[in-house]
Amino acid sequence: MELGVSVTVGVDTHADAHVGVALDHLGRRLGEVVVPNEVTGYRSMLEWALNLGELSCVGVEGTGSFGAGLSRFLRSWGVRVVEVNRTSRQHRRRHGKYDAADAEAAARAVLSGDATGEPKAGDGQVEMLRALKVARRSAVKARTQAANQLHALVMTAPEQLRADLRGLPAKKLVQKASRFRCGPELADPTAATKFALRSVARRYRQLSEEVSGLEEQIERLVKEASPELVALEGVGPDTAATLMIVAGDNPKRLRSEAAFANLCGAAPIEASSGKTVRHRLNPHGNREANRALYMVALNRMRRDLQTQTYVARRTTEGKSKREIIRCLKRYIAREVYRALIVTRPEIIPGEEDLASYA
């Protein structure tokens, strides 16, 4: 370890291996390392960086995907981790595209102050919610496909069977088709269609049970993790889970409610030029979170008296419904952020100490 040298490391992450490049406080390249994407590799990279000097920060690409494990490991050791976006096309044209160049660009982005975002912790109840939401989303999608397949089979079924099932809603169709009695041998198209309908209907019922079980777990975790958020008008368990996942287990990484609104795509972007001063709709940010804010706004417009009074006042001022909803989403984002940071504990580092590697 060289005394007096502040080390900044940039990491280009991949499924099997990570590439790290270290720079000193003057931007001089100190070295390069390639480690496997596993705990032993993370330890090797940390030891390598500490031997070069005083480790100040690590910039990691893909902290929500390939770099999630490395980010969690470094945070558990008390190392400051910064989330780095992939390099721009202009940078790749000038410097080429290879792993070491990407890692060095990540380190320089941290050193210059261009990259400052703290990654999600990914080791608490919100990470549990994220996993459950992924499973629920796929189960709902598969259930919708099963319902569509049921109706398609009915439309092409033999006439007598089609007349018996046509026009039934999905739930009644599932109940009736799942009770079909089918023999071991299929003698005609009617028997084969019944067998197919029973198979798809039972699949639909199984997926419905799976969705219900996942929703129960999501609701329980949301109420435990952030009861203040669920208590807000118009915020249900599914909407709350979506907003919590966007903020992460450490919502205080977002420096203000304005940063959270921008992350959700609910903060207007200035688009002024010359004497023209104007703002435009933000098309960026997390679109699932934006949709969640939109649904909360619609619920409040239907049922909340205070929101209805606000909408009436803004309408008399000449605002359109879309403009009013944009204003409501920005206000709701402020409320959500305040509810999120009330009870979320700080992430406690691991028991191990960096001094053991120094």
C-alpha positions in Angstrom: 0.0 0.0 0.0 1.4 3.4 -1.0 0.8 6.1 1.6 -0.8 9.3 0.5 -2.3 7.9 -2.7 -6.1 8.2 -3.0 -7.3 5.4 -5.3 -10.5 5.5 -7.4 -11.5 2.2 -9.1 -13.8 1.8 -12.1 -15.4 -1.6 -12.8 -16.9 -2.9 -16.0 -19.2 -5.7 -15.0 -20.2 -8.9 -17.0 -22.0 -12.1 -16.3 -18.8 -14.2 -15.7 -16.0 -11.7 -14.9 -15.5 -8.0 -13.9 -12.7 -5.8 -15.1 -11.3 -3.1 -12.8 -9.0 -0.2 -13.5 -7.5 2.0 -10.7 -6.6 5.7 -11.0 -4.9 7.9 -8.5 -6.2 11.3 -7.4 -4.4 13.0 -10.4 -6.0 10.6 -12.9 -2.9 8.5 -13.5 -3.6 4.9 -14.2 -2.3 2.6 -11.5 -3.3 -0.9 -12.8 -5.9 -3.2 -14.1 -7.4 -6.5 -12.8 -9.9 -9.1 -14.0 -11.8 -11.2 -11.4 -14.6 -13.7 -11.6 -18.1 -12.6 -10.8 -18.3 -14.3 -7.3 -17.3 -13.6 -3.7 -13.7 -14.7 -4.1 -13.3 -12.4 -7.1 -14.8 -9.5 -5.1 -12.3 -10.1 -2.3 -9.4 -10.2 -4.7 -10.5 -6.9 -6.3 -10.8 -5.3 -2.9 -7.4 -6.5 -1.7 -5.8 -5.4 -5.0 -7.3 -1.9 -4.7 -6.2 -1.5 -1.0 -2.7 -2.5 -1.8 -2.5 0.4 -4.3 -3.3 3.1 -1.7 -6.2 4.6 0.2 -9.4 3.4 -1.5 -11.8 6.4 -1.7 -14.5 5.2 -4.1 -15.5 2.5 -6.6 -17.5 3.3 -9.7 -19.5 0.3 -10.9 -21.5 -0.1 -14.1 -24.7 -2.2 -13.9 -25.3 -2.1 -10.1 -28.8 -3.4 -10.7 -27.7 -6.4 -12.9 -24.3 -7.9 -13.3 -22.7 -5.6 -10.7 -25.3 -6.2 -8.0 -23.2 -8.7 -6.1 -20.1 -6.6 -6.2 -22.0 -3.5 -5.1 -23.5 -5.3 -2.1 -20.1 -6.8 -1.1 -18.3 -3.5 -1.2 -21.0 -1.7 0.7 -20.9 -4.3 3.4 -17.2 -3.5 3.8 -17.9 0.2 4.1 -16.6 1.1 0.7 -18.3 4.0 -1.1 -19.9 2.8 -4.3 -21.1 5.1 -7.1 -23.4 4.0 -9.9 -21.9 4.7 -13.3 -23.8 4.9 -16.6 -22.4 3.2 -19.7 -20.2 5.4 -21.9 -21.7 7.5 -24.6 -21.4 6.7 -28.3 -19.0 9.7 -28.8 -16.7 8.3 -26.1 -16.7 4.9 -27.7 -15.9 6.3 -31.1 -13.0 8.2 -29.8 -11.5 5.7 -27.4 -12.8 2.3 -28.7 -15.0 -0.2 -27.0 -13.3 -2.8 -24.8 -13.6 -3.8 -21.2 -10.6 -2.0 -19.8 -11.6 1.2 -21.6 -15.1 1.1 -20.1 -13.7 0.4 -16.6 -11.3 3.4 -16.9 -14.1 5.6 -18.2 -16.1 4.6 -15.1 -13.3 5.6 -12.8 -12.8 8.9 -14.6 -16.5 9.7 -14.4 -16.3 9.2 -10.6 -13.1 11.2 -10.3 -14.4 14.1 -12.3 -17.7 14.2 -10.4 -19.9 13.3 -13.4 -21.1 10.2 -11.6 -22.4 10.7 -8.1 -25.4 8.4 -7.8 -25.5 6.0 -4.9 -26.8 2.5 -6.0 -29.7 0.7 -4.4 -28.7 -1.4 -1.3 -30.5 -4.5 -2.5 -30.3 -6.3 0.8 -33.6 -5.6 2.6 -37.4 -5.8 2.4 -37.5 -3.8 -0.8 -35.3 -6.3 -2.5 -37.7 -9.0 -1.3 -40.6 -7.0 -2.8 -38.7 -6.7 -6.1 -38.3 -10.5 -6.4 -42.0 -11.1 -5.6 -43.1 -8.5 -8.1 -41.1 -10.1 -10.8 -42.7 -13.5 -10.1 -46.2 -11.9 -9.9 -45.7 -10.1 -13.2 -44.8 -13.2 -15.1 -47.7 -15.2 -13.5 -50.2 -12.5 -14.4 -48.9 -12.5 -18.0 -49.1 -16.3 -18.2 -52.7 -16.2 -16.8 -53.7 -13.7 -19.4 -52.3 -15.8 -22.2 -54.2 -18.8 -20.8 -57.5 -16.9 -20.8 -56.9 -15.8 -24.4 -56.1 -19.4 -25.4 -59.3 -20.5 -23.8 -61.4 -18.1 -25.8 -59.5 -19.0 -29.0 -60.2 -22.7 -28.5 -63.9 -22.0 -27.9 -64.1 -20.0 -31.1 -62.7 -22.9 -33.2 -64.4 -25.7 -31.3 -67.0 -28.0 -32.9 -70.4 -26.4 -33.1 -72.1 -28.2 -30.2 -69.3 -27.5 -27.8 -68.9 -23.9 -29.0 -72.6 -23.2 -28.6 -72.4 -24.5 -25.0 -69.3 -22.3 -24.0 -69.6 -19.3 -26.2 -70.2 -16.0 -24.4 -69.1 -17.2 -21.0 -66.8 -14.8 -19.1 -63.4 -16.1 -18.3 -64.0 -17.2 -14.7 -67.2 -19.2 -15.6 -65.5 -20.7 -18.6 -62.6 -21.8 -16.4 -64.9 -23.4 -13.9 -66.9 -25.3 -16.5 -63.9 -26.3 -18.6 -61.8 -27.5 -15.7 -64.6 -30.0 -14.8 -64.7 -31.7 -18.2 -64.4 -35.5 -18.1 -62.0 -36.8 -20.7 -61.3 -40.4 -21.5 -57.8 -41.8 -21.9 -58.2 -42.0 -25.7 -59.3 -39.1 -27.8 -61.7 -40.3 -30.5 -62.8 -37.1 -32.3 -62.1 -33.4 -32.5 -64.7 -32.7 -29.8 -62.9 -34.9 -27.3 -59.5 -33.4 -28.2 -60.9 -29.9 -27.8 -62.4 -30.7 -24.4 -59.0 -32.2 -23.3 -57.2 -29.0 -24.4 -59.8 -26.7 -22.7 -59.5 -28.6 -19.4 -55.7 -28.4 -19.5 -55.7 -24.7 -20.1 -58.5 -24.0 -17.6 -56.6 -25.9 -14.9 -53.5 -24.0 -15.7 -55.4 -20.7 -15.4 -56.7 -21.8 -11.9 -53.2 -22.7 -10.8 -51.8 -19.4 -12.0 -54.6 -17.5 -10.2 -53.7 -19.3 -6.9 -50.0 -18.4 -7.5 -50.9 -14.7 -8.1 -53.1 -14.6 -5.0 -50.3 -16.1 -2.9 -47.7 -13.6 -4.2 -50.1 -10.7 -3.7 -50.6 -11.7 0.0 -46.8 -11.7 0.5 -46.4 -8.4 -1.2 -49.2 -6.8 0.9 -47.7 -8.1 4.1 -44.2 -6.9 3.3 -45.4 -3.4 2.2 -47.3 -2.9 5.4 -44.3 -3.9 7.5 -41.7 -1.9 5.5 -43.6 1.4 5.0 -47.0 1.7 6.7 -46.9 5.5 6.2 -46.8 5.0 2.4 -49.8 2.6 2.4 -51.7 5.0 4.6 -51.6 7.7 1.9 -54.8 8.3 0.0 -55.1 6.3 -3.2 -51.9 4.2 -2.6 -52.6 0.4 -2.5 -50.1 -2.4 -1.8 -49.1 -3.0 -5.4 -48.6 0.7 -6.1 -46.7 1.1 -2.9 -44.4 -1.8 -3.8 -43.7 -0.3 -7.2 -42.7 3.1 -5.7 -40.6 1.4 -2.9 -38.7 -0.7 -5.5 -37.8 2.5 -7.4 -36.4 4.1 -4.3 -34.6 1.0 -3.1 -33.8 -0.2 0.4 -31.9 3.1 1.0 -34.3 5.9 -0.2 -32.1 8.5 1.5 -29.6 8.0 -1.4 -32.0 10.3 -3.2 -31.0 13.7 -1.9 -34.4 15.3 -2.1 -38.0 14.8 -3.2 -37.2 16.6 -6.4 -34.6 13.9 -7.2 -37.3 11.2 -6.5 -39.8 13.0 -8.8 -37.2 13.2 -11.5 -36.4 9.5 -11.0 -40.2 8.8 -11.5 -40.4 11.1 -14.6 -42.7 13.4 -12.8 -40.5 16.5 -12.8 -40.8 18.9 -15.8 -37.7 19.5 -17.8 -36.7 23.1 -18.7 -36.6 23.6 -22.4 -35.9 27.3 -22.7 -34.0 29.0 -25.5 -33.3 32.7 -26.0 -36.3 34.7 -25.0 -38.5 31.6 -24.8 -38.9 30.3 -21.3 -40.8 27.0 -21.1 -40.9 23.5 -19.6 -41.8 20.2 -21.3 -43.0 16.8 -20.2 -40.3 14.5 -18.8 -40.2 11.4 -21.0 -37.5 9.8 -18.9 -37.4 8.2 -15.5 -38.9 4.9 -14.4 -42.1 4.4 -16.4 -43.6 1.9 -13.9 -43.2 4.4 -11.1 -44.7 7.1 -13.4 -47.7 4.9 -14.0 -48.1 4.3 -10.3 -48.2 8.0 -9.6 -50.7 8.4 -12.5 -53.0 5.7 -10.9 -52.8 7.4 -7.5 -53.7 10.7 -9.1 -56.8 9.1 -10.9 -57.9 7.5 -7.6 -57.7 10.8 -5.8 -59.6 12.6 -8.5 -62.5 10.1 -8.2 -62.7 9.8 -4.4 -60.7 12.6 -2.6 -62.7 15.7 -1.9 -59.5 17.9 -1.5 -58.2 16.7 -4.9 -61.6 17.3 -6.5 -61.6 20.9 -5.2 -58.1 21.4 -6.5 -59.0 20.0 -9.9 -62.0 22.3 -10.1 -59.9 25.4 -9.3 -57.2 24.6 -11.8 -59.9 23.9 -14.5 -61.3 27.4 -14.0 -57.8 28.7 -14.4 -57.7 27.1 -17.9 -55.6 24.1 -17.2 -56.4 20.9 -19.2 -56.9 17.5 -17.5 -53.5 16.3 -18.6 -51.8 19.4 -17.2 -53.7 19.0 -13.9 -52.7 15.3 -13.6 -49.0 16.3 -14.2 -49.3 18.7 -11.3 -50.9 16.1 -9.1 -48.2 13.6 -9.9 -45.5 16.0 -8.8 -47.3 16.7 -5.6 -47.9 12.9 -5.0 -44.2 12.2 -5.6 -43.4 14.7 -2.8 -45.7 12.9 -0.4 -44.4 9.5 -1.3 -40.8 10.5 -0.8 -41.5 11.9 2.7 -43.4 8.7 3.6 -40.5 6.5 2.3 -37.8 8.2 4.3 -39.7 8.2 7.6 -39.1 4.6 8.8 -36.4 3.3 6.4 -33.3 2.4 8.5 -29.8 3.0 7.3 -27.9 0.0 6.0 -25.6 -1.3 8.6 -22.2 -2.4 7.3 -20.8 -5.9 7.9 -18.9 -6.8 11.0 -15.6 -7.2 9.1 -13.3 -4.2 9.0 -11.4 -2.8 6.1 -8.4 -2.5 8.3 -7.8 -6.3 8.1 -6.9 -5.8 4.4 -4.9 -2.6 4.8 
